[in-house]
Amino acid sequence: MHKLWATIRKDTRIMFRDKVGMIFMFGMPLLLVLIVTAIQNSAFEATASGRMPLVVRNADTGAVSHALTDALSASGLFSISSSGDVAADIHDKKALIGMDIPAGFSDFMTASARRMSGAALHSFGLGDSAGARGPAPGPAGIGPLSIYESPILQDAIRRSVRSGISGALQAIESRLVLREVYLNINGKPLPDSLERALLSNPLELREIVTGSVKTPLNAAQHNVPAWTLFAMFFIVLSLGGSLVREKESGSFIRLKTLPTSYWVALASKQVTYLGVTLAQAILIFAMGIWIFPLFSLPALHLPSDWIGLVVVTLLCGWCAVSYAICVGTYARTAEQANGFGSVSVIILAVIGGLMVPSFILPDTLRAFMNVSPLHWCLEAYYGLFLDGGRLRDVWVNIIPLTAITLLLQAFTWWGLRRKNLI
């Protein structure tokens, strides 16, 4: 035990002398978490508000066009503003979506409603075929409207915009047709109370979010665990390079001449850098709790299961340390360790779901997702932070993570034996 403690003190001193490595292990992750969370929080707020700026040029003077803009505004999907030239506003990046309502739109919609009501009455034997004739429906079945879209919009947003506008048009068209049918049958206008009763939707949607998290989910809950893992695995730059330098300087050979085992030195590095990963997690979590609110960012809410959080953090840190030692064992130069280590961590983060959600990965990459230790680390953290689970709920992620860690340890032992270092 005395030899292990002395070796840990030696490794700790060497680590603190590496100023650049300390910046990579602590300074850069803290800055990265703060910046990424701030950016994604803006996206969360924009999505939560649900209102996309929509510029509208209304050349129509009828009531139907104003009813359309009121319906779009009441839908909660759009923030309406008037425009003199929609195409120019889209080109000048003043908005991403625009709509041009031409003159005569109200007359077109009214005539179309009369045609459809006449056709409906004729099918019931309550009118003649003349009532079924009228103007042809507008392009794409949504009336004579022009929708302007910025080329930078994603297809999903374009479909949402078209669906919102089409829904508002269909609601207005249904109201007009209902009024015409009632007028033709009863000879008097449809009462407002009856119209609201006929067109209102009595069914309500109930949203149920799975899990037992009581606090609202936000950008901090998503980003802090993910980028904490990214920081843990980036110790490969310091630990991997340290192992390579010891091999190049002949420290391994000198250790073999001493009355001790190299496993003591290896255990010392694992204990020392496991402490580094725990310090990284504590600092990043603390920043999420106390520093984020100072920048108007949502605060991080820690899981209720503290034991589960500590166990998962220890296993994630041990896996990160095992990966760094494995890279340092096989690398021949510090440049190889740093280059391969940094690029491989980014690749594992991508296929593991840290940078993009795992469910949107193509099938060819999802096939490799299970081999990424970052995937199992992230799923275990998300089970605690997002699902409100406990330690017993994340065992399905802990078991593969532990298996990958032991496999990395086995690869390290085999590499050291092959190079006659142990």
C-alpha positions in Angstrom: 0.0 0.0 0.0 2.9 2.3 0.7 4.3 1.8 -2.7 0.9 2.5 -4.3 0.5 5.7 -2.3 4.0 6.9 -3.2 3.3 6.2 -6.9 0.0 8.1 -6.7 1.8 11.1 -5.2 4.4 10.9 -8.0 1.7 10.7 -10.8 -0.3 13.6 -9.2 2.8 15.8 -9.2 3.6 15.0 -12.8 0.0 15.7 -13.8 -0.1 19.1 -12.1 3.1 20.1 -13.9 1.4 19.6 -17.2 -0.3 23.0 -17.5 -1.7 22.5 -21.0 -3.1 19.1 -19.9 -4.8 20.7 -16.9 -6.4 23.2 -19.2 -7.6 20.4 -21.5 -9.0 18.4 -18.6 -10.7 21.2 -16.7 -10.8 24.6 -18.4 -11.9 23.6 -21.9 -14.7 21.2 -20.7 -16.2 23.9 -18.5 -16.1 26.5 -21.3 -17.5 23.9 -23.7 -20.4 23.0 -21.5 -21.3 26.6 -20.9 -21.2 27.6 -24.6 -23.1 24.5 -25.9 -25.8 24.8 -23.2 -26.3 28.5 -24.0 -26.7 27.8 -27.7 -29.0 24.8 -27.2 -31.0 26.7 -24.6 -31.8 29.3 -27.2 -33.0 26.5 -29.5 -35.1 25.0 -26.7 -36.7 28.4 -26.0 -37.4 28.9 -29.7 -39.0 25.5 -29.9 -40.9 25.9 -26.7 -42.4 29.3 -27.8 -43.7 27.5 -30.9 -44.0 30.8 -32.9 -42.2 31.2 -36.2 -42.1 34.7 -37.7 -44.4 34.8 -40.7 -44.5 37.9 -43.0 -47.8 38.4 -44.8 -48.8 40.7 -47.6 -52.5 40.9 -47.6 -53.9 42.5 -50.8 -57.4 41.3 -50.1 -60.0 43.5 -48.4 -62.5 40.8 -47.5 -63.2 39.3 -44.2 -61.9 35.8 -45.1 -58.3 36.9 -45.5 -58.4 38.6 -42.0 -60.0 35.5 -40.6 -57.1 33.5 -42.0 -54.4 35.7 -40.4 -56.3 35.7 -37.1 -56.5 31.9 -37.3 -52.8 31.5 -38.0 -51.9 33.8 -35.1 -54.3 32.0 -32.7 -52.8 28.6 -33.6 -49.7 29.5 -31.7 -47.5 28.4 -34.5 -46.8 31.8 -36.1 -45.9 35.3 -35.2 -47.6 37.4 -37.9 -46.2 40.7 -39.3 -47.3 42.6 -42.4 -45.0 43.1 -45.4 -45.0 45.1 -48.5 -42.8 42.7 -50.5 -42.7 39.2 -49.1 -40.0 37.9 -51.6 -37.7 40.8 -50.7 -38.1 40.3 -47.0 -37.3 36.6 -47.4 -34.2 37.5 -49.5 -33.1 40.0 -46.9 -33.3 37.4 -44.1 -36.0 39.4 -42.3 -38.0 36.3 -42.1 -37.8 32.6 -43.3 -41.5 32.2 -44.2 -43.8 34.5 -46.0 -47.4 34.4 -47.4 -48.9 36.5 -50.2 -52.7 36.8 -50.1 -53.8 38.1 -53.5 -56.8 40.4 -54.1 -60.0 38.6 -54.5 -59.1 35.8 -52.0 -62.2 36.3 -49.9 -64.4 36.1 -53.1 -62.6 33.0 -54.2 -63.1 31.2 -50.9 -66.8 32.3 -50.7 -67.5 31.1 -54.2 -65.7 27.8 -53.5 -67.7 27.3 -50.4 -70.9 27.9 -52.3 -69.9 25.4 -54.9 -69.1 22.7 -52.4 -72.3 23.4 -50.4 -74.3 23.2 -53.6 -72.7 19.9 -54.5 -73.4 18.6 -51.0 -77.1 19.6 -51.1 -77.4 18.2 -54.6 -76.1 14.8 -53.4 -78.8 14.9 -50.7 -81.5 15.7 -53.3 -82.0 19.1 -51.8 -80.7 21.2 -54.7 -80.1 21.2 -58.4 -76.9 20.5 -60.2 -76.4 24.2 -61.0 -75.4 24.8 -57.4 -72.6 22.4 -57.7 -70.9 24.4 -60.4 -68.4 27.1 -59.5 -64.8 28.1 -59.8 -62.2 25.3 -59.8 -60.3 24.9 -56.5 -56.9 26.7 -56.2 -53.5 25.1 -56.7 -52.7 22.2 -54.5 -56.2 22.5 -53.0 -55.3 25.3 -50.6 -56.6 28.3 -52.6 -54.8 31.1 -54.6 -52.1 31.6 -52.0 -48.3 31.9 -52.5 -46.0 30.6 -49.8 -42.4 31.9 -49.8 -39.8 29.8 -48.0 -36.2 30.5 -47.4 -33.9 27.9 -49.0 -32.1 27.3 -45.6 -35.3 25.8 -44.0 -35.3 22.1 -43.3 -37.9 19.9 -44.8 -39.4 19.1 -41.4 -40.0 22.8 -40.7 -41.5 23.3 -44.2 -43.9 20.5 -43.7 -44.9 22.0 -40.3 -45.5 25.4 -41.9 -47.6 23.9 -44.7 -49.6 21.8 -42.3 -50.3 24.8 -40.1 -51.5 27.0 -43.0 -53.5 24.1 -44.6 -55.2 23.5 -41.2 -56.2 27.1 -40.9 -57.5 27.2 -44.5 -59.5 24.0 -44.0 -61.1 25.4 -40.8 -62.1 28.6 -42.6 -63.4 26.6 -45.6 -65.4 24.3 -43.3 -67.0 27.3 -41.6 -67.9 28.9 -44.9 -69.4 25.7 -46.2 -71.4 25.1 -43.0 -72.8 28.6 -43.2 -73.9 28.2 -46.8 -75.5 24.8 -46.2 -77.4 26.2 -43.2 -78.5 29.3 -45.2 -79.7 27.3 -48.1 -81.7 24.9 -45.9 -83.1 27.3 -43.4 -83.1 30.5 -45.3 -81.4 32.4 -42.4 -77.8 32.8 -41.3 -76.2 30.3 -39.0 -76.3 31.4 -35.3 -72.8 32.1 -33.8 -73.5 29.8 -30.8 -74.5 26.9 -33.1 -71.5 27.5 -35.3 -69.1 27.3 -32.4 -70.8 24.2 -31.1 -70.6 22.5 -34.5 -67.0 23.5 -35.2 -65.5 23.1 -31.8 -63.5 20.1 -30.9 -64.7 18.5 -27.7 -61.8 16.1 -27.6 -58.6 17.2 -25.8 -55.2 15.7 -26.1 -53.5 14.7 -22.9 -49.7 14.8 -23.0 -47.9 12.2 -20.7 -44.2 12.4 -20.4 -42.8 9.0 -19.3 -40.5 8.9 -16.3 -40.8 10.2 -12.8 -38.8 13.5 -13.2 -40.6 16.3 -11.3 -38.5 19.2 -12.5 -38.9 20.5 -16.0 -36.5 19.2 -18.6 -34.2 21.8 -20.1 -31.0 22.2 -22.0 -28.9 21.8 -18.9 -30.4 18.4 -18.2 -29.5 17.2 -21.7 -26.1 18.9 -22.1 -24.3 18.7 -18.8 -24.3 14.9 -18.5 -23.3 14.5 -22.2 -20.4 16.9 -22.2 -19.2 15.7 -18.8 -18.6 12.4 -20.5 -16.9 14.1 -23.3 -14.5 15.8 -20.9 -13.9 12.5 -19.1 -12.8 10.7 -22.2 -10.6 13.6 -23.4 -8.2 12.8 -20.6 -6.7 10.5 -23.3 -4.7 13.6 -24.3 -3.0 13.8 -21.0 -2.9 10.2 -19.7 -2.2 8.6 -23.1 0.6 11.0 -23.8 2.0 10.4 -20.3 2.3 6.7 -20.9 4.0 7.2 -24.3 6.5 9.6 -22.8 7.3 7.1 -20.0 8.0 4.4 -22.7 10.2 6.8 -24.7 12.2 7.9 -21.7 12.8 4.4 -20.5 10.8 4.7 -17.3 9.2 1.3 -17.9 12.6 -0.4 -18.1 13.7 1.3 -14.9 10.5 0.2 -13.1 11.3 -3.4 -14.0 14.7 -3.1 -12.1 13.0 -1.9 -8.9 11.6 -4.2 -6.2 8.0 -3.5 -7.3 5.5 -4.5 -10.0 4.5 -2.4 -12.9 0.9 -3.2 -11.9 1.4 -0.8 -9.0 2.3 2.0 -11.4 -0.6 1.1 -13.6 -3.0 1.0 -10.7 -1.6 4.4 -9.5 -2.4 6.0 -12.9 -5.9 4.6 -12.8 -6.6 5.8 -9.3 -5.1 9.2 -10.0 -7.0 9.9 -13.2 -10.2 8.4 -11.8 -9.9 11.1 -9.3 -9.5 13.6 -12.2 -12.7 12.3 -13.8 -14.6 12.7 -10.5 -13.3 16.2 -10.1 -14.4 17.0 -13.7 -17.9 15.7 -12.9 -18.1 17.6 -9.7 -17.0 20.9 -11.2 -19.3 20.6 -14.3 -22.3 19.6 -12.2 -21.5 22.5 -9.8 -21.3 24.9 -12.7 -24.7 23.6 -13.9 -26.3 24.2 -10.5 -24.8 27.6 -9.5 -23.1 29.2 -12.5 -25.7 28.6 -15.2 -28.3 30.8 -13.5 -25.8 33.7 -13.5 -25.9 33.5 -17.3 -29.7 33.3 -17.5 -29.5 29.6 -18.2 -31.6 26.9 -16.6 -30.1 25.3 -13.6 -29.1 21.7 -13.5 -31.3 19.4 -11.3 -29.4 16.4 -9.9 -31.1 13.0 -9.7 -32.7 12.0 -6.4 -30.6 8.8 -6.3 -27.2 10.0 -5.2 -25.8 6.5 -4.9 -26.8 5.8 -8.5 -25.2 9.0 -9.6 -21.9 8.2 -7.8 -21.8 4.6 -9.1 -22.5 5.7 -12.7 -19.9 8.5 -12.5 -17.3 6.1 -11.1 -17.9 3.5 -13.8 -17.9 6.2 -16.6 -14.6 7.6 -15.2 -13.1 4.1 -15.0 -14.0 3.4 -18.6 -12.5 6.7 -19.7 -9.3 6.0 -17.8 -9.2 2.4 -19.3 -9.6 3.8 -22.8 -6.8 6.3 -22.3 -4.4 3.7 -20.9 -5.2 1.4 -23.8 -4.5 4.1 -26.4 -1.3 5.0 -24.6 -0.2 1.4 -24.5 -0.4 0.9 -28.3 0.7 4.3 -29.4 4.4 4.7 -30.3 4.6 8.4 -30.1 2.9 11.2 -28.2 1.6 12.5 -31.5 0.0 9.2 -32.3 -1.7 9.1 -28.9 -3.0 12.6 -29.0 -4.1 12.4 -32.7 -5.8 9.1 -32.5 -7.1 9.7 -29.0 -8.9 13.0 -29.8 -10.3 11.9 -33.2 -11.5 8.5 -31.8 -13.2 10.2 -28.9 -15.1 12.5 -31.3 -16.1 9.5 -33.4 -17.3 7.5 -30.4 -19.2 10.6 -29.2 -21.0 11.0 -32.6 -22.1 7.3 -32.8 -22.8 7.3 -29.1 -25.4 10.0 -29.3 -23.5 12.9 -27.6 -23.5 15.2 -30.6 -26.6 14.1 -32.4 -29.5 12.0 -31.0 -28.9 8.3 -31.6 -32.3 7.7 -33.1 -31.5 10.0 -36.2 -28.3 8.2 -37.0 -28.4 6.2 -40.2 -28.7 2.4 -39.9 -25.1 1.9 -41.0 -23.9 3.9 -38.0 -26.5 2.7 -35.5 -25.1 -0.8 -36.0 -21.8 0.5 -34.4 -23.6 2.4 -31.6 -23.5 -0.5 -29.1 -19.7 -0.7 -29.3 -19.3 3.0 -28.2 -18.7 3.2 -24.4 -20.0 6.8 -24.6 -23.4 5.4 -25.7 -23.8 3.3 -22.6 -22.4 6.1 -20.3 -24.9 8.6 -21.8 -27.8 6.2 -21.5 -27.0 5.5 -17.9 -26.8 9.2 -17.1 -30.0 10.0 -19.0 -31.8 7.2 -17.1 -31.0 9.2 -13.9 -31.2 12.8 -15.1 -34.1 12.6 -17.6 -36.1 9.5 -16.7 -35.8 10.0 -12.9 -34.6 6.4 -12.6 -32.6 4.8 -9.8 -29.6 2.6 -9.8 -31.6 -0.5 -10.4 -33.2 1.1 -13.5 -29.9 1.7 -15.3 -28.3 -1.8 -14.8 -29.1 -2.6 -18.4 -26.6 0.2 -19.3 -24.1 -0.5 -16.5 -23.5 -4.1 -17.5 -22.4 -3.4 -21.1 -20.3 -0.4 -19.9 -18.5 -2.6 -17.4 -18.0 -5.3 -20.0 -16.4 -2.7 -22.4 -14.2 -1.5 -19.5 -12.9 -4.9 -18.7 -12.3 -5.6 -22.4 -10.2 -2.4 -22.6 -8.2 -3.6 -19.5 -7.6 -7.0 -21.2 -6.4 -5.3 -24.4 -4.0 -3.2 -22.2 -2.6 -6.2 -20.5 -2.2 -8.0 -23.8 -0.4 -5.0 -25.3 2.0 -4.6 -22.4 2.8 -8.3 -22.5 3.4 -8.2 -26.2 5.8 -5.3 -25.8 7.6 -7.1 -22.9 6.7 -4.2 -20.6 5.4 -6.4 -17.9 
